Amino acid sequence: MKKILYIDMDNVIVDFPSGIAKLDEKIRSKFEKHYDEVEGIFSLMDPMPNAIESVKKLAEYYDIYVLSTAPWNNPSAWIDKINWIQKYFGKDRDSVLYKRLILSHHKNLNQGDFLIDDRTRNGVDKFKGEHIHFGTDQFPDWQSVMDYLLDI
C-alpha cells in the first residue's frame, strides 16, 4: 500500500511570483500585498522548476493529492486551480492528479504520511504526518524533496 503524499500548490508546484509578473502595473498597485485576490491570477502562473516531472515520478511510489488553500475572497481561484492542474497534468483518468485536488483552509483535517508545503499556516503546523517544508534550507527545491522521498 502506497503512503499518502499531499502537495501544496502555491510556491511548491506553482510559481506564484510568475503570475504577479504578468499583471499590469495598475493591478499590481491596487492589489499590493493581496495578489491572491486578483481575479484570474492563478491561471497566469507557471510551474515551479522540475515540479511537473517530480510529481509524476513521485506518483509511482506515493498516493498523491494536491492539498491547497484558495482565497476566500477570490472565487475565480477555485476554478483556476482546477484548470491549472488539468493544463499541466491532463484531464483524463490516466492523469496522476485526476480528481486529486483538495481545497481546504484546514489542512490538518487530512490524514496522510507527508505534506509538502512552503508555509505552516492553514493547519499545516497541526498536520499529523511529516511536513516537508519546501523552500527551506533542508528542502530548497524539488531535487532535494525527490532525494528525500525516494530514499525512504
Residue pairs with C-beta under 8 A, 6 or more apart in sequence:
2 61
2 62
2 63
3 62
3 63
3 112
3 113
3 114
4 62
4 63
4 65
4 111
4 112
4 113
4 114
4 129
5 58
5 62
5 63
5 64
5 65
5 112
5 113
5 114
5 115
5 116
5 149
6 64
6 65
6 66
6 67
6 102
6 107
6 110
6 112
6 114
6 115
6 116
6 117
7 13
7 55
7 64
7 65
7 66
7 67
7 115
7 116
8 66
8 67
8 68
8 115
8 116
8 117
8 118
8 119
8 134
9 66
9 68
9 81
9 84
10 16
10 36
10 68
10 69
10 118
11 48
11 118
11 119
11 134
11 135
12 48
12 51
12 116
12 117
12 118
12 134
12 135
13 47
13 48
13 51
13 52
13 55
13 66
14 42
14 45
14 46
14 47
14 48
14 51
14 84
15 45
15 46
15 47
15 48
16 35
16 45
18 44
18 45
18 46
19 35
19 41
19 42
19 44
19 45
19 46
20 28
20 35
20 41
22 44
23 31
23 35
23 38
23 41
23 44
27 38
28 35
31 37
31 38
35 41
36 71
36 74
36 77
37 71
37 73
37 74
38 74
39 74
39 76
40 76
40 80
41 74
41 77
41 80
42 76
42 77
42 80
42 81
42 84
43 76
43 80
43 83
43 84
45 84
47 88
48 142
49 141
49 142
50 141
50 142
50 143
51 142
52 88
52 89
54 142
54 145
54 146
55 64
55 89
55 96
55 97
56 89
56 96
57 146
57 150
58 64
58 146
58 149
58 150
59 96
61 149
61 150
62 113
62 114
62 149
64 96
64 97
64 100
65 97
65 100
65 101
65 102
65 110
65 112
66 85
66 97
66 100
66 101
66 102
67 102
67 104
67 107
67 110
67 115
67 117
68 81
68 101
68 102
68 103
68 104
69 103
69 104
69 105
69 107
69 121
69 122
70 77
70 78
70 81
70 103
71 77
72 105
78 103
81 101
81 103
82 101
85 97
85 101
86 95
89 95
89 96
89 97
90 98
91 98
92 98
102 110
104 110
104 122
104 123
105 122
105 123
106 122
106 123
107 115
107 117
107 122
107 123
107 124
107 127
108 123
108 124
108 125
108 126
108 127
108 128
109 123
110 127
111 128
111 129
112 127
112 129
113 129
113 130
114 129
114 130
114 131
114 132
114 149
115 124
115 127
115 129
115 130
115 131
115 132
116 132
116 134
116 139
116 145
117 124
117 131
117 132
117 133
117 134
118 133
118 134
118 135
120 131
120 133
124 131
125 131
132 139
132 145
132 148
132 149
133 139
134 145
138 144
139 145
139 148
